[in-house]
C-alpha cells in the first residue's frame, strides 16, 4: 500500500468546510435586505442627481425616491412592489468543501425562505408558456464561478420585469465598431423611455459570445456606482455614454429632465474575429443587490 505524500496531507488539512445551512441563512437574509435597503452608493448617487437635476418635477421625483428608500429601511418593507426574480451570483473557492447537502439546493431554499419570511411578492412562473406561479419565487437564476481561496461569496440581485423587459442584445458586425455600439445603446435606452423607472443604471457587456455579453452586462450592475472600468479608455467611454444618454431628456420616472441615467458600467471580453456582441441590461434607480462572504 503506497503512502500519501506529506504535501497531499497538508493540502487536505487546509481544506475548509462550510455547512449548507449557513448558505441558506445567508441567501435568505440577502433576499430580504436587497429588497429593503438601498446600497449607500446608490443613495449617494440619487442625492447627487437631485442636486444636478434642473427640472422641478425631476427634483421632486428624486426626493420621493429617497424618501421611499428611508421608509423601506425603517418599516422593513420592499422598495418596490416588484420584488423581482432572484439572480444569484456565487463564487466558490476551490479550497472550500460544502457539507450537509447540495450547494445549489441550499441557494434555492435560501431564496424560497427569504421571500416567504420577508413577505416579498412571488413573481416566478414554472413555465414561460403555461404561466403557473411557483408560489415561492423559486427557482432563482444562478451564475457559478470557481475562484481561488476557501470562501463562498454570494450576491443576490432581485431583477424586476420593468427594467429587464427593456434590456436587449444584438450581434453587431465587427465593421460597425464603436459607432454601432453607441447607436445600439442609445436606441435601447431611448425606446425604453419611462418603462424601466429611470434614472437608470445601464450595464453594458461587449464581446465574448451571445450569452457571455448578456452575463457581462448583468454583472456590471453589481459594481458600486461612482467606480469606473479600470481600463482608462473604457472608463472614458462610460462617462461619455452617461453624458450622451442624459441628453435624451427622459428624466426621472420619464417625466423629463437632465438625469436619465445615474451611471453606465461597461465590461468587455475577448471575442471571435467575425463577431461584435453587445448586450444592454437596464436597471431602475434602485439597482438592488446585496453580497455576503462566508
Secondary structure by P-SEA (a helix, b strand, c coil): cccccaaaaaaaaabbbbbaaaaaaaaaaaaaaaaccccaaaaaaaaaaaaacccaaaaaaaaaaaaaaaaaaaaccccccccccbbbbbbbbcccccccccaaaaaaaaaaaaaaaaccccccccccccccccccccccbbbbbbbcccbbbbbbbbcccccccccccccccccccaaaaaaaaaaaaaaaccccccccbbbbbccccaaaaaaaaaaaaacccccccccaaaaaaaaaaaaaaaacccccccccccccccbbbbbbbbbcccbbbbbbbbbccccccccccc
